[in-house]
């Protein structure tokens, strides 16, 4: 168990003189992250700032509640969690998963801001309006890898992302990942869920309340997409951006493609390997499974437990 992991990270950095005590205002620091924490089920509507044409609605395709973010002016239409910028979500799971669907032929931007042991804010900014990856200060801009307007699950290995992108901060301990601070979405897209966990899930092993419906006779990969960032488990980040369908990292599990080769299907259906060219820039790429992985044992599903007496819905016992 990694319960208390954030506190240990900060304690270690305190000894090295690179961090301060844990800040106040962490909304869900008391939540036990076993097996996962579904943010949009835990948070109250009053803790979500919705502006302009953004609203909570039902997506007819999947039959679930989603935040629909529409509008022509990004500064006037958005969804922000938490509503108060002075607060932090305090979600400490290593992996952050986001389920979203871009609007057809329109741009969107999703910002995930993370807190480090030194209390700096590092932001992953994902958009289908970005043409290339850029690191601007503490903001990493990454083009969205899915060309079609369908539901997708994004799986981010946050500690690895931060350590590779900010090696100096990783070296002195001040850049170690502590928690997900905030989520900020700009038009135009739909947001179904944001959840964090210590578990590396696959499409076939997702918890029940975040799976997508699969009509009889349909293939999962035809209806939905899955993207992992970073792409490869045991190799440094590479500078190319493997967008489907031109080049995919063939993997039966997220991020397990060989580090030394790109595997692409040939006309006869076989898989060929070609040497990966050396890259200079340490910028992350996504991996996309070429087929749905074989079902694996589903993790034990249990209600989110809390330590402070708060109910999973975010209310205190006896609170109306």
The 8 nearest C-alpha neighbors of each residue, nearest first, counted from 0:
[[1, 2, 33, 4, 3, 197, 32, 31],
 [0, 2, 4, 3, 197, 5, 32, 92],
 [3, 1, 4, 0, 31, 32, 5, 33],
 [2, 4, 6, 5, 1, 7, 0, 8],
 [3, 5, 7, 1, 2, 6, 8, 91],
 [6, 4, 177, 8, 7, 3, 9, 91],
 [5, 7, 9, 3, 4, 8, 10, 21],
 [8, 6, 10, 4, 5, 9, 11, 3],
 [9, 7, 5, 11, 6, 10, 4, 12],
 [8, 10, 12, 116, 6, 11, 7, 13],
 [11, 9, 7, 13, 12, 8, 6, 14],
 [12, 10, 8, 14, 13, 9, 7, 15],
 [13, 11, 15, 9, 17, 18, 14, 10],
 [12, 14, 16, 18, 10, 15, 11, 17],
 [13, 15, 11, 12, 16, 10, 17, 18],
 [16, 14, 12, 13, 17, 11, 18, 172],
 [15, 17, 13, 14, 18, 12, 19, 11],
 [16, 18, 12, 173, 15, 117, 13, 172],
 [19, 17, 117, 13, 12, 116, 16, 9],
 [18, 20, 13, 21, 117, 9, 17, 118],
 [21, 19, 22, 9, 18, 13, 10, 6],
 [20, 22, 19, 23, 9, 6, 116, 118],
 [23, 21, 20, 24, 25, 19, 118, 87],
 [22, 24, 25, 21, 86, 87, 26, 20],
 [23, 25, 86, 26, 87, 22, 85, 88],
 [26, 24, 87, 89, 28, 88, 23, 27],
 [25, 27, 88, 24, 89, 28, 87, 86],
 [28, 26, 89, 29, 30, 25, 88, 90],
 [27, 29, 89, 25, 30, 26, 90, 88],
 [30, 28, 27, 306, 307, 305, 31, 26],
 [31, 29, 305, 27, 28, 32, 306, 304],
 [30, 32, 33, 304, 305, 29, 303, 2],
 [33, 31, 35, 34, 36, 30, 196, 92],
 [34, 32, 35, 31, 303, 196, 36, 304],
 [33, 35, 32, 196, 300, 198, 299, 36],
 [36, 34, 196, 33, 32, 195, 37, 194],
 [35, 37, 194, 195, 32, 38, 196, 303],
 [36, 38, 194, 40, 39, 193, 41, 35],
 [39, 37, 41, 40, 194, 193, 42, 36],
 [38, 40, 42, 41, 37, 192, 193, 194],
 [41, 39, 38, 37, 42, 312, 311, 43],
 [40, 42, 312, 38, 311, 39, 313, 37],
 [41, 43, 39, 40, 313, 38, 46, 312],
 [44, 42, 45, 46, 313, 41, 312, 47],
 [43, 45, 47, 46, 42, 48, 39, 49],
 [44, 46, 43, 47, 48, 82, 42, 81],
 [45, 47, 82, 44, 43, 81, 42, 48],
 [48, 46, 82, 80, 44, 45, 81, 79],
 [47, 49, 82, 79, 78, 80, 46, 50],
 [50, 48, 78, 53, 77, 47, 54, 79],
 [49, 51, 76, 77, 53, 75, 52, 78],
 [52, 50, 76, 75, 53, 77, 49, 70],
 [51, 53, 69, 76, 70, 68, 54, 50],
 [52, 54, 68, 67, 51, 69, 50, 76],
 [55, 53, 67, 66, 56, 52, 49, 68],
 [54, 56, 66, 65, 67, 64, 57, 53],
 [55, 57, 64, 65, 54, 66, 58, 67],
 [58, 56, 64, 63, 65, 59, 62, 55],
 [57, 59, 62, 63, 60, 61, 64, 65],
 [58, 60, 62, 61, 57, 63, 64, 56],
 [59, 61, 58, 62, 63, 212, 57, 150],
 [62, 60, 63, 59, 58, 212, 211, 57],
 [61, 63, 59, 58, 60, 57, 64, 212],
 [64, 62, 57, 61, 58, 65, 59, 191],
 [63, 65, 57, 56, 58, 191, 55, 66],
 [66, 64, 191, 190, 56, 55, 57, 67],
 [65, 67, 55, 190, 189, 54, 56, 68],
 [66, 68, 189, 54, 53, 65, 55, 188],
 [69, 67, 53, 186, 187, 188, 189, 77],
 [70, 68, 187, 186, 52, 53, 67, 76],
 [69, 71, 52, 76, 72, 186, 187, 73],
 [70, 72, 73, 69, 186, 76, 75, 187],
 [73, 71, 75, 74, 70, 76, 186, 185],
 [74, 72, 76, 75, 185, 186, 71, 77],
 [73, 75, 72, 76, 77, 185, 50, 51],
 [74, 76, 73, 51, 72, 50, 77, 70],
 [77, 75, 51, 50, 73, 52, 70, 53],
 [76, 78, 185, 50, 184, 53, 49, 68],
 [77, 79, 49, 184, 48, 183, 50, 53],
 [78, 80, 183, 48, 82, 182, 47, 81],
 [81, 79, 47, 182, 82, 181, 48, 183],
 [80, 82, 46, 83, 47, 79, 181, 84],
 [81, 83, 48, 47, 46, 80, 79, 84],
 [82, 84, 85, 81, 86, 46, 80, 48],
 [85, 83, 86, 82, 81, 87, 181, 80],
 [86, 84, 83, 87, 24, 81, 82, 25],
 [87, 85, 24, 84, 83, 25, 81, 88],
 [88, 86, 180, 25, 89, 26, 24, 181],
 [87, 89, 180, 26, 90, 25, 27, 181],
 [88, 90, 25, 28, 178, 27, 87, 179],
 [91, 89, 178, 179, 88, 92, 27, 28],
 [90, 92, 178, 89, 177, 93, 179, 5],
 [93, 91, 196, 195, 197, 94, 90, 32],
 [92, 94, 197, 157, 196, 156, 91, 158],
 [95, 93, 156, 196, 92, 155, 195, 197],
 [94, 96, 195, 155, 194, 154, 93, 97],
 [95, 97, 154, 194, 153, 193, 195, 155],
 [96, 98, 193, 153, 152, 192, 99, 194],
 [99, 97, 152, 192, 191, 151, 190, 153],
 [100, 98, 190, 189, 150, 151, 191, 97],
 [99, 101, 150, 189, 149, 188, 148, 151],
 [102, 100, 188, 148, 187, 103, 189, 99],
 [101, 103, 188, 187, 105, 148, 104, 100],
 [102, 104, 148, 105, 101, 147, 106, 187],
 [105, 103, 102, 106, 148, 101, 147, 187],
 [106, 104, 103, 102, 187, 107, 101, 186],
 [107, 105, 128, 127, 187, 186, 104, 108],
 [106, 108, 187, 186, 126, 185, 188, 127],
 [109, 107, 126, 185, 125, 184, 110, 186],
 [108, 110, 184, 125, 124, 183, 185, 126],
 [111, 109, 124, 183, 123, 182, 184, 125],
 [112, 110, 182, 123, 122, 181, 124, 113],
 [111, 113, 122, 181, 180, 121, 179, 120],
 [112, 114, 179, 180, 121, 120, 178, 122],
 [113, 115, 120, 178, 118, 177, 119, 180],
 [116, 114, 176, 118, 177, 174, 175, 117],
 [115, 117, 173, 9, 118, 175, 18, 177],
 [116, 118, 18, 173, 115, 119, 17, 174],
 [119, 117, 115, 116, 114, 120, 18, 19],
 [118, 120, 117, 115, 114, 121, 116, 174],
 [119, 121, 114, 113, 112, 118, 122, 115],
 [120, 122, 137, 113, 112, 138, 119, 114],
 [123, 121, 112, 138, 111, 124, 113, 139],
 [122, 124, 139, 111, 110, 138, 112, 140],
 [125, 123, 110, 140, 109, 139, 122, 141],
 [124, 126, 141, 109, 108, 143, 142, 140],
 [127, 125, 108, 143, 128, 142, 107, 129],
 [126, 128, 143, 142, 129, 106, 107, 125],
 [127, 129, 126, 106, 130, 142, 107, 108],
 [130, 128, 142, 127, 126, 131, 141, 140],
 [129, 131, 142, 128, 132, 127, 141, 126],
 [132, 130, 129, 142, 133, 141, 140, 240],
 [131, 133, 141, 140, 142, 134, 130, 282],
 [134, 132, 140, 139, 135, 131, 141, 282],
 [133, 135, 139, 138, 136, 140, 132, 137],
 [136, 134, 138, 137, 133, 139, 140, 132],
 [135, 137, 138, 134, 139, 121, 133, 122],
 [136, 138, 121, 135, 122, 139, 134, 120],
 [139, 137, 122, 135, 136, 134, 123, 121],
 [138, 140, 134, 123, 124, 133, 122, 135],
 [141, 139, 124, 133, 132, 125, 134, 138],
 [140, 142, 132, 125, 124, 143, 139, 126],
 [143, 141, 129, 126, 127, 125, 144, 130],
 [142, 144, 127, 126, 125, 145, 141, 129],
 [145, 143, 242, 142, 146, 285, 243, 127],
 [144, 146, 147, 143, 242, 243, 224, 148],
 [147, 145, 144, 148, 243, 143, 242, 127],
 [148, 146, 145, 149, 103, 101, 104, 150],
 [147, 149, 101, 103, 102, 100, 146, 150],
 [150, 148, 100, 147, 223, 151, 101, 222],
 [149, 151, 100, 223, 99, 224, 98, 148],
 [150, 152, 224, 225, 223, 98, 99, 100],
 [151, 153, 98, 225, 97, 226, 224, 154],
 [152, 154, 226, 97, 96, 227, 225, 98],
 [153, 155, 96, 227, 95, 228, 226, 152],
 [154, 156, 228, 95, 94, 157, 227, 96],
 [157, 155, 94, 159, 158, 93, 160, 228],
 [156, 158, 160, 159, 155, 93, 94, 161],
 [159, 157, 176, 161, 160, 156, 162, 93],
 [160, 158, 162, 161, 157, 156, 163, 229],
 [159, 161, 157, 158, 163, 162, 164, 156],
 [160, 162, 164, 158, 159, 163, 165, 157],
 [163, 161, 169, 159, 166, 165, 160, 164],
 [164, 162, 160, 161, 166, 165, 159, 281],
 [163, 165, 161, 162, 166, 160, 281, 282],
 [164, 166, 162, 168, 167, 163, 161, 169],
 [167, 165, 169, 162, 168, 163, 164, 170],
 [168, 166, 170, 169, 165, 171, 174, 162],
 [167, 169, 174, 173, 170, 166, 165, 171],
 [170, 168, 174, 166, 162, 172, 167, 171],
 [169, 171, 167, 168, 172, 166, 173, 174],
 [172, 170, 173, 168, 169, 167, 17, 174],
 [171, 173, 169, 174, 175, 170, 12, 168],
 [172, 174, 117, 116, 168, 17, 171, 175],
 [175, 173, 168, 169, 115, 172, 116, 176],
 [176, 174, 115, 116, 172, 173, 169, 177],
 [175, 177, 115, 158, 178, 174, 116, 114],
 [176, 178, 115, 5, 114, 116, 91, 175],
 [179, 177, 91, 90, 89, 114, 113, 180],
 [180, 178, 113, 90, 89, 181, 88, 112],
 [179, 181, 87, 88, 113, 112, 114, 89],
 [182, 180, 112, 80, 179, 88, 111, 81],
 [181, 183, 111, 80, 79, 110, 112, 184],
 [182, 184, 79, 110, 78, 109, 80, 181],
 [185, 183, 109, 78, 77, 108, 110, 79],
 [184, 186, 77, 108, 73, 107, 187, 109],
 [187, 185, 107, 69, 68, 188, 70, 73],
 [186, 188, 107, 69, 68, 102, 106, 105],
 [189, 187, 101, 102, 68, 100, 186, 107],
 [188, 190, 67, 100, 99, 66, 68, 65],
 [191, 189, 99, 66, 65, 192, 98, 67],
 [190, 192, 65, 98, 99, 66, 189, 64],
 [191, 193, 98, 97, 39, 190, 194, 37],
 [194, 192, 97, 38, 96, 37, 39, 98],
 [195, 193, 37, 96, 36, 38, 95, 192],
 [194, 196, 95, 92, 36, 94, 35, 96],
 [195, 197, 92, 35, 198, 94, 93, 32],
 [196, 198, 92, 93, 94, 199, 195, 35],
 [199, 197, 196, 200, 94, 34, 35, 93],
 [198, 200, 197, 201, 94, 196, 253, 154],
 [201, 199, 198, 204, 205, 202, 203, 253],
 [200, 202, 204, 203, 205, 252, 253, 199],
 [201, 203, 204, 205, 200, 291, 292, 225],
 [204, 202, 294, 201, 205, 292, 295, 293],
 [205, 203, 297, 201, 202, 200, 295, 206],
 [204, 206, 202, 200, 210, 203, 201, 207],
 [207, 205, 208, 209, 204, 210, 300, 298],
 [206, 208, 210, 209, 205, 300, 204, 211],
 [207, 209, 206, 210, 205, 211, 37, 192],
 [210, 208, 207, 206, 211, 205, 192, 98],
 [211, 209, 207, 208, 205, 206, 212, 202],
 [210, 212, 213, 209, 61, 223, 150, 208],
 [213, 211, 61, 214, 210, 62, 60, 219],
 [212, 214, 211, 215, 217, 219, 218, 222],
 [215, 213, 217, 216, 212, 218, 219, 222],
 [214, 216, 217, 213, 218, 212, 219, 222],
 [215, 217, 214, 218, 213, 219, 221, 222],
 [218, 216, 214, 215, 219, 213, 221, 222],
 [217, 219, 221, 220, 216, 222, 213, 291],
 [220, 218, 221, 222, 223, 217, 213, 291],
 [219, 221, 223, 222, 218, 224, 291, 290],
 [222, 220, 218, 219, 223, 217, 224, 290],
 [221, 223, 220, 219, 218, 149, 224, 150],
 [224, 222, 220, 150, 151, 221, 219, 149],
 [223, 225, 151, 220, 152, 150, 226, 222],
 [224, 226, 152, 151, 287, 153, 288, 227],
 [227, 225, 287, 153, 286, 285, 154, 152],
 [228, 226, 154, 286, 285, 230, 153, 229],
 [229, 227, 285, 155, 230, 154, 156, 284],
 [228, 230, 283, 285, 284, 227, 231, 160],
 [229, 231, 286, 285, 254, 228, 284, 227],
 [230, 232, 254, 255, 234, 233, 229, 256],
 [233, 231, 254, 255, 234, 230, 229, 256],
 [232, 234, 231, 258, 235, 255, 254, 257],
 [235, 233, 258, 231, 232, 236, 237, 259],
 [236, 234, 237, 233, 281, 163, 231, 258],
 [235, 237, 283, 281, 282, 234, 238, 284],
 [238, 236, 239, 282, 283, 281, 278, 235],
 [237, 239, 282, 280, 278, 281, 283, 240],
 [238, 240, 237, 241, 284, 278, 282, 283],
 [239, 241, 284, 242, 238, 285, 283, 144],
 [240, 242, 246, 247, 239, 243, 285, 284],
 [241, 243, 144, 246, 240, 244, 245, 247],
 [244, 242, 245, 246, 247, 241, 145, 144],
 [243, 245, 246, 242, 247, 241, 289, 146],
 [246, 244, 243, 242, 247, 241, 263, 264],
 [247, 245, 241, 244, 243, 242, 263, 248],
 [248, 246, 243, 241, 249, 287, 244, 263],
 [247, 249, 286, 256, 250, 287, 262, 261],
 [250, 248, 289, 262, 247, 288, 256, 251],
 [251, 249, 256, 252, 288, 255, 248, 253],
 [250, 252, 292, 288, 253, 249, 255, 290],
 [253, 251, 250, 255, 254, 292, 201, 288],
 [252, 254, 255, 227, 250, 201, 251, 288],
 [253, 255, 231, 230, 232, 256, 286, 252],
 [256, 254, 250, 231, 232, 253, 252, 257],
 [255, 257, 250, 254, 249, 248, 231, 258],
 [258, 256, 259, 260, 255, 231, 261, 233],
 [259, 257, 234, 260, 256, 231, 233, 261],
 [258, 260, 257, 275, 274, 261, 234, 273],
 [261, 259, 274, 275, 273, 272, 258, 257],
 [260, 262, 272, 273, 275, 248, 263, 274],
 [261, 263, 272, 271, 249, 248, 270, 260],
 [262, 264, 270, 271, 261, 246, 265, 247],
 [265, 263, 270, 269, 268, 271, 266, 262],
 [266, 264, 268, 267, 269, 270, 263, 271],
 [265, 267, 268, 264, 269, 270, 263, 271],
 [268, 266, 265, 269, 264, 270, 271, 263],
 [267, 269, 265, 266, 264, 270, 263, 271],
 [270, 268, 265, 267, 264, 271, 266, 263],
 [269, 271, 264, 263, 265, 262, 268, 272],
 [272, 270, 262, 263, 264, 269, 265, 273],
 [273, 271, 262, 261, 260, 263, 274, 270],
 [272, 274, 260, 261, 275, 271, 262, 263],
 [275, 273, 260, 259, 276, 272, 261, 277],
 [276, 274, 260, 259, 261, 273, 277, 258],
 [275, 277, 274, 278, 260, 259, 273, 237],
 [278, 276, 275, 279, 237, 238, 274, 259],
 [277, 279, 238, 280, 237, 276, 281, 239],
 [278, 280, 281, 277, 238, 237, 282, 236],
 [279, 281, 238, 282, 278, 237, 236, 283],
 [282, 280, 236, 237, 238, 279, 283, 164],
 [281, 283, 238, 280, 236, 237, 164, 284],
 [284, 282, 236, 229, 237, 238, 281, 285],
 [285, 283, 240, 230, 229, 228, 237, 239],
 [284, 286, 230, 228, 227, 229, 226, 241],
 [285, 287, 230, 227, 248, 226, 254, 288],
 [286, 288, 226, 225, 247, 248, 289, 227],
 [289, 287, 250, 290, 249, 251, 286, 291],
 [290, 288, 249, 287, 247, 250, 291, 248],
 [291, 289, 288, 292, 220, 251, 250, 249],
 [290, 292, 220, 293, 219, 288, 202, 289],
 [293, 291, 251, 290, 294, 203, 252, 202],
 [292, 294, 295, 291, 203, 251, 290, 202],
 [295, 293, 203, 292, 204, 296, 297, 202],
 [294, 296, 297, 204, 293, 203, 292, 201],
 [297, 295, 298, 294, 204, 299, 203, 293],
 [296, 298, 204, 295, 299, 205, 206, 300],
 [299, 297, 300, 296, 204, 206, 34, 205],
 [298, 300, 301, 297, 34, 206, 296, 33],
 [301, 299, 298, 206, 302, 34, 207, 297],
 [300, 302, 303, 299, 34, 33, 304, 35],
 [301, 303, 304, 300, 311, 33, 34, 35],
 [302, 304, 301, 311, 305, 36, 31, 33],
 [305, 303, 31, 302, 30, 306, 311, 33],
 [306, 304, 30, 31, 307, 29, 308, 309],
 [305, 307, 29, 308, 30, 304, 31, 309],
 [306, 308, 309, 305, 29, 30, 310, 315],
 [309, 307, 306, 305, 310, 315, 316, 29],
 [310, 308, 315, 307, 314, 313, 305, 316],
 [309, 311, 314, 312, 313, 315, 308, 316],
 [312, 310, 313, 41, 303, 309, 305, 304],
 [313, 311, 41, 310, 314, 42, 40, 43],
 [312, 314, 311, 310, 41, 42, 43, 309],
 [315, 313, 310, 312, 309, 318, 316, 311],
 [314, 316, 309, 318, 310, 317, 313, 308],
 [317, 315, 318, 314, 309, 310, 308, 319],
 [316, 318, 315, 319, 314, 310, 309, 308],
 [319, 317, 315, 316, 314, 309, 310, 313],
 [318, 317, 314, 316, 315, 313, 312, 310]]
